[in-house]
Amino acid sequence: MHIRGDHAELVVGGRLDVRNAADARTVLHSALDAGRGDLVLDLTELDSWDATGLGVIMGAHRRAGRTGRRLVLRGVPDRMQRVLVAARLHRILAIEDGSPQSSQVTRPACKRAG
C-alpha cells in the first residue's frame, strides 16, 4: 500500500488490508487533524481492500465529522463501489465521480430528526 498527498487530498494505492491498516489509519488521521475542509481520498490506484481496510475508511469518515471536515472518496473502483452499495455505505459516505472533468459528489441523505 502507498499513500501520497497532503492534508487536502491523498492518493491511496495498492492493497488496503489488515497488514497495513495501522499505517493507513495514522496517515489519514494526521491529514484530517492538519487541514480544513474536505479531505479527498483518491482511490483510483487502489487494487483491493478487506474488511479492516474498509473499517479504516469508515473510521476516517467518523473522525472527519468530529473535526468538522468531510471525507470524500474519489475514483472508487467498480468492484469496491459494489461493496459500498451492498453494505449501504454509499448512503453514508460522500463519493465523487473520478473523472477529471467531473466534480459531482454523491451526498449522503440527511437523517430526519424524529
C-alpha positions as a Markdown table, in Angstrom:
| # | Residue | x | y | z |
|---|---|---|---|---|
| 1 | Met | 0.0 | 0.0 | 0.0 |
| 2 | His | 1.1 | 3.5 | -0.6 |
| 3 | Ile | -0.4 | 6.8 | 0.3 |
| 4 | Arg | 0.8 | 10.1 | -1.0 |
| 5 | Gly | -0.5 | 13.6 | -0.8 |
| 6 | Asp | -1.3 | 16.2 | 1.8 |
| 7 | His | -4.0 | 17.3 | 4.3 |
| 8 | Ala | -6.4 | 18.1 | 1.4 |
| 9 | Glu | -6.0 | 15.2 | -1.0 |
| 10 | Leu | -4.5 | 11.7 | -0.6 |
| 11 | Val | -4.0 | 9.1 | -3.2 |
| 12 | Val | -4.3 | 5.6 | -1.9 |
| 13 | Gly | -2.8 | 2.7 | -3.9 |
| 14 | Gly | -2.1 | -1.0 | -3.7 |
| 15 | Arg | -3.9 | -3.1 | -1.1 |
| 16 | Leu | -5.6 | -1.6 | 2.0 |
| 17 | Asp | -5.8 | -4.5 | 4.3 |
| 18 | Val | -5.1 | -5.8 | 7.8 |
| 19 | Arg | -1.3 | -5.8 | 7.2 |
| 20 | Asn | -1.2 | -2.0 | 6.7 |
| 21 | Ala | -4.3 | -0.8 | 8.4 |
| 22 | Ala | -2.4 | 0.8 | 11.3 |
| 23 | Asp | -0.1 | 2.8 | 9.0 |
| 24 | Ala | -3.0 | 3.9 | 6.8 |
| 25 | Arg | -5.0 | 5.0 | 9.9 |
| 26 | Thr | -2.1 | 7.0 | 11.2 |
| 27 | Val | -1.7 | 8.9 | 7.8 |
| 28 | Leu | -5.4 | 9.5 | 7.4 |
| 29 | His | -5.8 | 10.8 | 11.0 |
| 30 | Ser | -2.8 | 13.1 | 10.6 |
| 31 | Ala | -4.1 | 14.5 | 7.4 |
| 32 | Leu | -7.5 | 15.1 | 9.0 |
| 33 | Asp | -6.0 | 16.8 | 12.1 |
| 34 | Ala | -3.7 | 19.0 | 10.0 |
| 35 | Gly | -6.2 | 20.5 | 7.5 |
| 36 | Arg | -9.5 | 22.2 | 6.9 |
| 37 | Gly | -12.4 | 21.5 | 4.5 |
| 38 | Asp | -12.9 | 18.3 | 2.6 |
| 39 | Leu | -10.2 | 15.6 | 2.6 |
| 40 | Val | -10.4 | 13.8 | -0.7 |
| 41 | Leu | -9.2 | 10.2 | -0.9 |
| 42 | Asp | -8.4 | 9.3 | -4.5 |
| 43 | Leu | -8.8 | 5.5 | -4.8 |
| 44 | Thr | -8.1 | 5.1 | -8.5 |
| 45 | Glu | -4.9 | 3.3 | -7.7 |
| 46 | Leu | -6.4 | 1.1 | -5.0 |
| 47 | Asp | -6.2 | -2.6 | -6.1 |
| 48 | Ser | -8.3 | -4.0 | -3.2 |
| 49 | Trp | -9.4 | -3.6 | 0.4 |
| 50 | Asp | -10.5 | -6.1 | 3.0 |
| 51 | Ala | -12.9 | -5.5 | 5.9 |
| 52 | Thr | -10.2 | -4.0 | 8.0 |
| 53 | Gly | -9.3 | -1.6 | 5.2 |
| 54 | Leu | -12.9 | -0.6 | 4.8 |
| 55 | Gly | -13.0 | -0.1 | 8.6 |
| 56 | Val | -10.1 | 2.3 | 8.3 |
| 57 | Ile | -12.0 | 4.3 | 5.7 |
| 58 | Met | -15.1 | 4.4 | 7.9 |
| 59 | Gly | -13.0 | 5.4 | 11.0 |
| 60 | Ala | -11.6 | 8.3 | 9.0 |
| 61 | His | -15.1 | 9.3 | 7.9 |
| 62 | Arg | -16.2 | 9.4 | 11.6 |
| 63 | Arg | -13.0 | 11.3 | 12.6 |
| 64 | Ala | -13.6 | 13.8 | 9.8 |
| 65 | Gly | -17.0 | 14.5 | 11.1 |
| 66 | Arg | -15.7 | 15.1 | 14.6 |
| 67 | Thr | -13.1 | 17.6 | 13.3 |
| 68 | Gly | -15.6 | 19.5 | 11.2 |
| 69 | Arg | -14.4 | 18.1 | 8.0 |
| 70 | Arg | -15.8 | 15.7 | 5.4 |
| 71 | Leu | -14.1 | 12.7 | 3.8 |
| 72 | Val | -14.8 | 12.4 | 0.1 |
| 73 | Leu | -13.9 | 9.3 | -1.9 |
| 74 | Arg | -12.9 | 9.9 | -5.5 |
| 75 | Gly | -12.4 | 7.3 | -8.2 |
| 76 | Val | -13.7 | 4.3 | -6.3 |
| 77 | Pro | -13.1 | 1.2 | -8.5 |
| 78 | Asp | -16.2 | -0.6 | -9.7 |
| 79 | Arg | -15.8 | -3.7 | -7.6 |
| 80 | Met | -15.3 | -1.7 | -4.5 |
| 81 | Gln | -18.2 | 0.6 | -5.3 |
| 82 | Arg | -20.4 | -2.6 | -5.4 |
| 83 | Val | -19.2 | -3.4 | -1.9 |
| 84 | Leu | -20.2 | 0.0 | -0.7 |
| 85 | Val | -23.6 | -0.3 | -2.2 |
| 86 | Ala | -24.1 | -3.9 | -0.9 |
| 87 | Ala | -23.2 | -2.7 | 2.6 |
| 88 | Arg | -25.3 | 0.5 | 2.1 |
| 89 | Leu | -22.2 | 2.6 | 3.0 |
| 90 | His | -22.8 | 4.6 | -0.2 |
| 91 | Arg | -25.6 | 6.3 | 1.7 |
| 92 | Ile | -23.2 | 7.5 | 4.4 |
| 93 | Leu | -20.0 | 8.3 | 2.5 |
| 94 | Ala | -19.5 | 11.2 | 0.1 |
| 95 | Ile | -18.4 | 9.7 | -3.2 |
| 96 | Glu | -17.2 | 11.7 | -6.1 |
| 97 | Asp | -17.0 | 10.6 | -9.7 |
| 98 | Gly | -13.4 | 10.0 | -10.5 |
| 99 | Ser | -13.3 | 11.6 | -14.0 |
| 100 | Pro | -11.1 | 14.8 | -14.1 |
| 101 | Gln | -13.9 | 16.9 | -15.7 |
| 102 | Ser | -16.5 | 16.0 | -13.1 |
| 103 | Ser | -16.6 | 17.2 | -9.5 |
| 104 | Gln | -20.1 | 15.8 | -8.8 |
| 105 | Val | -20.3 | 14.4 | -5.3 |
| 106 | Thr | -23.0 | 12.0 | -4.2 |
| 107 | Arg | -24.0 | 13.3 | -0.9 |
| 108 | Pro | -25.4 | 11.1 | 1.8 |
| 109 | Ala | -29.1 | 11.5 | 2.6 |
| 110 | Cys | -29.8 | 13.6 | 5.7 |
| 111 | Lys | -31.3 | 11.9 | 8.6 |
| 112 | Arg | -34.6 | 13.3 | 9.9 |
| 113 | Ala | -34.9 | 14.2 | 13.5 |
| 114 | Gly | -37.8 | 12.4 | 14.8 |
